[in-house]
Amino acid sequence: MTPVMGGSTWWRGQLELGRGGPSRLASMEGLRGFAVLLVFLVHYSDLIMPWVGVADVTGSLARRIGDAGNVGVDLFFVLSGFLIYGNLMDREQAYRPFIRRRLRRLYPTFLVVLGAYVVLAIAIPSASPEFPRNPIGMVPYLGFNALLLPGIVPVDSFITVAWSLSYEVFFYLTVPVFISRLHLRERDSHRRVRLLRWCALGTLLLGGLISGTHPRLCMFFGGMLLWEWLRFRWPQEQDDPDRVRSLDRLSSWALVAAIVAAVVLSGTFLQGLPRVAAMLVLWPVLCAGCFAVDGRMRRWFSWTPIRYLGNISYSYYLVHSLVLQGCFLLLERIWPPGGTAGWAYWAFLLPCFALTVVGALGLFLVVEKPFSLDRRSLHPRRLGQRLA
C-alpha cells in the first residue's frame, strides 16, 4: 500500500539520511541532535530571562542551563574534525572540488536565512538595531557576513550563530593543505615521523589555546585525533572485553563531566580557556564510546527522534534563533516582561522548542535537502568508507 503524504513512512524517507549505513553513523546523527539541543538551550535561556528574573532561583538555574548549552558548538566542531579529516585521509581529493562541495553544503541554506534576516531587519528595525540603515554601511556589512568572515575577523555577525560557520570554513580551507604538505596519508611507512608532526601540531595548538586566539578551533583537532585513534589504536584493543566495557563506562562519565564542567567553568573564568580545555578532552571521549563500542552510549544516541533532529541540525542551527526571537516578540506583546515568574521558563520551553523544530523542518525540506544534500554521497558504502 502506498503511504499517504504526511504518513510516518514519508517522514522516514525524508529524514533518514544514512540509508542503513554503519551503526556508528546512527550515533553520530544523535550526537548532532544532542549538540543542537544544547545550542537551543543557550538562546532560549537568554531570551526568557526578562520574564524569569535574574534574582529568582529559576533565573539562576536558567543561567546555568545556558552555560551548559554553550558547549554544544564545541561538540559540532569535534564531529566536523572527525568527519572531514577522515574523509580527506581515506582518499586523496582535489582541493577545488572539495571546497566547492563543502560550500555547496553550507551556502544555499545560509543564504536563505541571511535573506530572511535582511527582510526582517528592514521591516522591523527595532528587532535588529545593529543592522546599518545606509547603503554605505549596509553593503560591506552584508558582504562580510555573506563571506562568512565573522568569528575569524573582527566583524559583527548578523546571524547569531554564523561565527561558528566561519570556523568551519577556515577548517575546510586549511586542513587539506595541512594533510597534503605534511604527507599525512603516508601513514604506513612514516608512522614515527607522523607522530612527531602531530606532537608539533599539538604544541602549536596548545600555544593558541593558552594565548586565547580563537581557542575553540582546537576542537577540530580533537576530532582529528579521535579519527587517528579509532583508525590505528583501537583495532588493537577492541578484542579485549574489559577495554570495551571500560570505554563505554568512560564515555558515560565523559558526558556527565562535560555538562558539569560547562556549568562550573563559566565563560568568564580565565576567559573560558579551562572550559575549552575540558571539552577538548571530554567530547572526543564521548564520541569514542559512541563510535567504537556497541554499548549504552551508542544506543542512547541512536534513538530515532534525536537522530532525526541531528539530520536537520544544520537547518535547525541556522533558523532556531530567528524563530525564538519571533516567539518572544509575540510574547512581549501579549505579556510584557517584568517580575519574577519562574514558572515561565518551564511553561514556554517545550512550545518554543516545538516551533523551532517546525521552522527547521520547513527549511530542511524546502532548501537544505534539495539544494545541498547530494544523494550519491549518502550511499551506505561510501559512508562506511568515510567512517571506517
C-alpha positions as CSV (number, residue, x, y, z in Angstrom):
1,M,0.0,0.0,0.0
2,T,1.4,3.4,-1.0
3,P,1.9,5.7,2.0
4,V,0.0,8.9,2.0
5,M,1.8,12.2,2.1
6,G,2.4,13.1,5.7
7,G,2.5,9.5,6.9
8,S,5.2,8.0,9.0
9,T,6.8,6.3,6.0
10,W,7.1,9.5,4.1
11,W,8.7,11.3,7.1
12,R,11.2,8.4,7.5
13,G,12.0,8.8,3.8
14,Q,12.7,12.5,4.2
15,L,14.7,12.3,7.5
16,E,16.6,9.1,7.2
17,L,19.9,10.2,5.6
18,G,22.0,7.2,6.4
19,R,20.1,4.8,4.2
20,G,21.1,1.9,6.5
21,G,24.7,2.9,6.9
22,P,27.1,1.6,9.7
23,S,25.9,1.7,13.3
24,R,28.3,4.4,14.3
25,L,26.7,6.7,11.8
26,A,23.4,6.5,13.7
27,S,25.1,7.6,17.0
28,M,26.8,10.4,15.1
29,E,23.5,11.7,13.9
30,G,22.2,11.5,17.5
31,L,25.3,13.4,18.8
32,R,24.4,16.2,16.3
33,G,20.9,16.3,17.6
34,F,22.2,16.5,21.2
35,A,24.6,19.3,20.2
36,V,21.9,21.4,18.6
37,L,19.6,20.8,21.6
38,L,22.3,22.3,23.8
39,V,22.5,25.3,21.5
40,F,18.8,25.8,21.7
41,L,19.0,26.0,25.5
42,V,21.6,28.8,25.3
43,H,19.4,31.1,23.3
44,Y,16.1,30.1,24.9
45,S,17.6,30.8,28.4
46,D,18.9,34.2,27.3
47,L,15.6,35.3,25.8
48,I,13.4,34.1,28.7
49,M,15.4,36.0,31.3
50,P,13.3,39.2,31.3
51,W,10.2,37.1,32.3
52,V,12.0,34.9,34.8
53,G,14.0,37.4,36.8
54,V,17.7,37.3,37.5
55,A,17.4,37.0,41.2
56,D,14.9,34.2,41.2
57,V,16.1,30.6,41.8
58,T,14.8,29.7,38.3
59,G,16.7,32.6,36.9
60,S,19.9,31.3,38.4
61,L,19.1,27.9,37.0
62,A,18.4,29.3,33.6
63,R,21.8,31.0,33.5
64,R,23.4,27.6,34.5
65,I,21.5,25.8,31.7
66,G,22.6,28.5,29.2
67,D,26.2,27.9,30.3
68,A,25.8,24.2,29.8
69,G,24.4,24.8,26.3
70,N,27.3,26.8,25.2
71,V,29.4,23.7,24.7
72,G,27.1,22.3,22.1
73,V,29.1,24.2,19.3
74,D,32.3,22.6,20.6
75,L,30.7,19.1,20.1
76,F,29.8,20.1,16.5
77,F,33.5,21.1,15.9
78,V,34.7,17.8,17.2
79,L,32.3,15.9,14.9
80,S,33.4,18.0,11.9
81,G,37.0,17.5,12.6
82,F,36.4,13.7,12.8
83,L,34.3,13.5,9.6
84,I,36.2,16.0,7.3
85,Y,39.7,14.8,8.3
86,G,38.7,11.2,8.0
87,N,37.1,11.8,4.6
88,L,40.3,13.5,3.3
89,M,42.6,10.9,4.8
90,D,40.7,8.0,3.3
91,R,41.3,9.2,-0.3
92,E,43.2,12.0,-2.0
93,Q,40.9,14.7,-3.3
94,A,41.5,17.7,-5.5
95,Y,41.4,20.9,-3.5
96,R,39.0,23.0,-5.5
97,P,36.3,20.3,-6.0
98,F,36.5,19.5,-2.2
99,I,36.0,23.2,-1.3
100,R,33.1,23.5,-3.9
101,R,31.3,20.5,-2.3
102,R,31.7,22.0,1.2
103,L,30.5,25.4,0.2
104,R,27.5,23.8,-1.6
105,R,26.7,22.1,1.6
106,L,26.7,25.4,3.6
107,Y,25.6,28.2,1.3
108,P,22.1,27.6,-0.1
109,T,20.6,27.2,3.4
110,F,22.8,30.0,4.8
111,L,21.9,32.5,2.1
112,V,18.1,31.8,2.5
113,V,18.4,32.5,6.2
114,L,20.6,35.6,5.7
115,G,17.9,36.9,3.3
116,A,15.2,36.3,5.9
117,Y,17.3,38.3,8.4
118,V,17.7,41.2,6.0
119,V,14.0,41.3,5.2
120,L,13.0,41.3,8.8
121,A,15.6,43.9,9.7
122,I,14.2,46.3,7.2
123,A,10.6,45.5,8.1
124,I,11.1,45.6,11.9
125,P,14.1,48.0,12.6
126,S,13.7,47.7,16.4
127,A,14.4,43.9,16.2
128,S,17.9,44.5,14.6
129,P,19.4,47.7,15.8
130,E,22.9,46.6,14.7
131,F,21.8,46.5,11.0
132,P,23.2,49.5,9.1
133,R,20.4,51.7,7.6
134,N,22.5,53.5,5.0
135,P,23.9,51.8,1.8
136,I,27.5,52.8,2.6
137,G,27.5,50.7,5.7
138,M,25.0,48.1,4.6
139,V,26.9,46.8,1.6
140,P,30.2,45.9,3.3
141,Y,28.3,44.6,6.4
142,L,26.3,42.2,4.3
143,G,29.3,41.4,2.2
144,F,31.4,40.4,5.2
145,N,28.6,38.3,6.6
146,A,27.9,36.6,3.2
147,L,31.6,35.6,3.0
148,L,31.3,34.1,6.5
149,L,34.0,36.3,7.9
150,P,32.5,37.0,11.4
151,G,34.2,34.9,14.0
152,I,37.6,34.8,12.3
153,V,38.0,38.5,11.8
154,P,36.5,41.3,14.0
155,V,33.2,41.8,12.1
156,D,29.8,41.7,13.8
157,S,27.8,38.6,13.0
158,F,24.3,39.4,11.6
159,I,23.1,35.8,12.1
160,T,23.7,35.0,15.7
161,V,25.3,31.6,15.2
162,A,27.2,32.4,11.9
163,W,30.5,32.9,13.7
164,S,30.8,29.1,14.0
165,L,30.4,28.7,10.2
166,S,33.5,31.0,9.9
167,Y,35.4,28.4,11.9
168,E,34.1,25.6,9.7
169,V,35.1,27.3,6.5
170,F,38.5,28.1,7.9
171,F,38.9,24.4,8.8
172,Y,37.8,23.4,5.3
173,L,40.3,25.7,3.7
174,T,43.3,24.7,5.8
175,V,43.0,21.0,6.6
176,P,43.5,19.7,3.0
177,V,46.7,21.8,2.7
178,F,47.9,20.6,6.1
179,I,47.4,16.9,5.1
180,S,49.0,17.4,1.8
181,R,52.0,19.4,2.9
182,L,52.8,17.1,5.8
183,H,52.2,14.0,3.7
184,L,49.9,12.6,6.4
185,R,48.4,10.0,4.0
186,E,51.7,8.1,4.0
187,R,50.7,6.7,7.3
188,D,52.1,3.1,7.0
189,S,55.7,3.9,6.1
190,H,56.2,7.0,8.2
191,R,54.4,6.4,11.5
192,R,57.3,7.8,13.6
193,V,57.6,11.0,11.5
194,R,53.8,11.2,11.6
195,L,53.8,11.1,15.4
196,L,56.4,13.8,15.6
197,R,54.4,16.0,13.3
198,W,51.3,15.5,15.4
199,C,53.3,16.4,18.5
200,A,54.5,19.6,16.8
201,L,50.9,20.5,15.8
202,G,49.7,19.8,19.3
203,T,52.3,22.2,20.7
204,L,51.2,24.9,18.3
205,L,47.5,24.4,19.2
206,L,48.3,24.4,22.9
207,G,50.0,27.7,22.4
208,G,46.9,29.0,20.6
209,L,44.7,27.8,23.4
210,I,46.8,29.4,26.1
211,S,47.1,32.7,24.1
212,G,43.3,32.9,23.8
213,T,43.4,33.4,20.0
214,H,40.4,31.5,18.6
215,P,40.9,28.7,21.2
216,R,37.7,26.8,20.1
217,L,39.4,25.9,16.8
218,C,41.2,23.3,18.9
219,M,38.0,21.3,18.9
220,F,38.6,20.3,15.3
221,F,42.0,19.0,16.4
222,G,40.2,16.8,19.0
223,G,38.1,15.3,16.2
224,M,41.2,14.6,14.1
225,L,42.9,12.9,16.9
226,L,39.8,10.8,17.6
227,W,39.9,9.6,14.0
228,E,43.6,8.7,14.3
229,W,43.0,6.7,17.5
230,L,40.0,4.8,16.0
231,R,41.9,4.0,12.9
232,F,45.2,2.9,14.3
233,R,45.0,2.3,18.0
234,W,41.5,0.9,18.8
235,P,41.7,-2.1,16.3
236,Q,44.4,-3.5,18.5
237,E,42.3,-3.2,21.7
238,Q,38.7,-3.9,20.7
239,D,39.0,-7.6,21.1
240,D,39.6,-7.2,24.8
241,P,36.1,-7.3,26.6
242,D,37.4,-5.4,29.6
243,R,38.7,-2.5,27.4
244,V,35.4,-2.4,25.6
245,R,33.4,-2.1,28.8
246,S,35.8,0.4,30.2
247,L,35.4,2.7,27.2
248,D,31.6,2.5,27.4
249,R,31.7,3.5,31.1
250,L,34.3,6.2,30.4
251,S,32.2,7.8,27.7
252,S,29.2,7.8,30.0
253,W,31.2,9.6,32.6
254,A,32.6,12.0,30.0
255,L,29.1,13.1,29.1
256,V,28.3,13.8,32.8
257,A,31.6,15.5,33.3
258,A,31.2,17.7,30.2
259,I,27.8,19.0,31.4
260,V,29.2,19.7,34.9
261,A,32.3,21.4,33.5
262,A,30.2,23.5,31.2
263,V,28.2,24.8,34.2
264,V,31.1,25.2,36.7
265,L,33.7,26.6,34.3
266,S,31.9,29.7,33.1
267,G,32.9,31.6,30.1
268,T,34.3,34.5,32.2
269,F,36.6,32.2,34.2
270,L,40.1,32.8,32.8
271,Q,38.4,33.8,29.5
272,G,36.8,30.4,29.3
273,L,40.0,28.6,28.5
274,P,39.6,25.9,31.2
275,R,36.2,25.0,29.8
276,V,37.6,24.8,26.3
277,A,40.4,22.5,27.5
278,A,37.8,20.3,29.3
279,M,35.7,20.0,26.2
280,L,38.8,19.2,24.1
281,V,39.2,16.0,26.2
282,L,35.6,15.1,27.2
283,W,33.8,15.4,23.9
284,P,36.2,13.2,21.9
285,V,36.0,10.6,24.7
286,L,32.2,10.7,24.5
287,C,32.4,10.3,20.7
288,A,34.9,7.4,21.1
289,G,32.4,5.5,23.2
290,C,29.6,6.1,20.6
291,F,31.7,5.2,17.6
292,A,33.9,2.3,18.8
293,V,31.6,0.4,21.2
294,D,28.2,-1.1,20.8
295,G,27.2,-0.1,24.3
296,R,24.9,2.2,26.2
297,M,26.1,5.5,24.7
298,R,25.8,4.2,21.1
299,R,22.2,3.0,21.9
300,W,21.2,6.3,23.6
301,F,22.4,8.4,20.8
302,S,20.9,6.1,18.2
303,W,17.4,6.9,19.4
304,T,15.4,7.8,16.4
305,P,13.9,11.2,17.5
306,I,17.4,12.6,18.4
307,R,18.8,11.1,15.2
308,Y,16.2,12.9,13.2
309,L,17.0,16.2,15.0
310,G,20.6,15.6,14.1
311,N,19.8,15.1,10.5
312,I,18.1,18.5,10.3
313,S,20.7,20.1,12.7
314,Y,22.2,22.5,10.1
315,S,18.8,24.0,9.2
316,Y,17.9,24.0,12.9
317,Y,21.1,25.6,13.9
318,L,20.6,28.5,11.4
319,V,16.9,29.1,11.9
320,H,16.1,28.4,15.6
321,S,17.3,31.7,16.9
322,L,15.1,33.6,14.4
323,V,12.1,31.5,15.3
324,L,12.8,32.1,19.0
325,Q,13.1,35.8,18.5
326,G,9.7,35.8,16.8
327,C,8.2,33.8,19.7
328,F,9.4,36.3,22.3
329,L,8.4,39.3,20.2
330,L,4.9,37.9,20.2
331,L,5.0,37.0,23.9
332,E,6.2,40.6,24.6
333,R,3.0,42.0,23.1
334,I,0.8,39.6,24.9
335,W,2.6,39.6,28.3
336,P,5.2,42.3,28.8
337,P,8.2,41.1,30.7
338,G,8.7,42.0,34.4
339,G,8.6,40.4,37.8
340,T,9.9,37.0,38.7
341,A,7.6,34.4,37.2
342,G,10.0,31.5,37.4
343,W,7.4,29.1,36.1
344,A,7.5,30.8,32.7
345,Y,10.8,29.2,31.9
346,W,9.4,25.7,32.1
347,A,6.0,26.7,30.7
348,F,7.4,28.0,27.4
349,L,10.3,25.6,27.0
350,L,8.6,22.8,25.1
351,P,6.3,25.0,22.9
352,C,9.2,27.2,21.8
353,F,11.3,24.1,21.1
354,A,8.5,22.6,19.1
355,L,8.1,25.8,17.0
356,T,11.9,25.8,16.3
357,V,11.7,22.2,15.1
358,V,8.8,23.1,12.7
359,G,10.8,26.0,11.3
360,A,13.9,23.8,10.9
361,L,11.8,21.1,9.2
362,G,10.5,23.6,6.7
363,L,13.9,25.0,5.9
364,F,15.4,21.5,5.6
365,L,12.7,20.1,3.3
366,V,12.4,23.2,1.1
367,V,16.1,24.3,0.8
368,E,18.7,22.2,2.5
369,K,17.8,18.7,1.3
370,P,17.0,19.6,-2.4
371,F,19.9,22.0,-2.9
372,S,22.7,20.8,-0.6
373,L,22.5,17.1,0.1
374,D,24.0,15.0,-2.7
375,R,22.1,11.7,-2.6
376,R,25.1,9.9,-4.1
377,S,27.3,10.8,-1.2
378,L,24.7,9.3,1.2
379,H,25.1,5.7,-0.1
380,P,25.9,3.4,2.8
381,R,29.0,2.0,1.2
382,R,30.5,5.5,0.8
383,L,29.5,6.5,4.3
384,G,31.1,3.3,5.6
385,Q,34.3,4.2,3.7
386,R,34.3,7.7,5.3
387,L,33.9,6.4,8.8
388,A,36.0,3.3,8.7
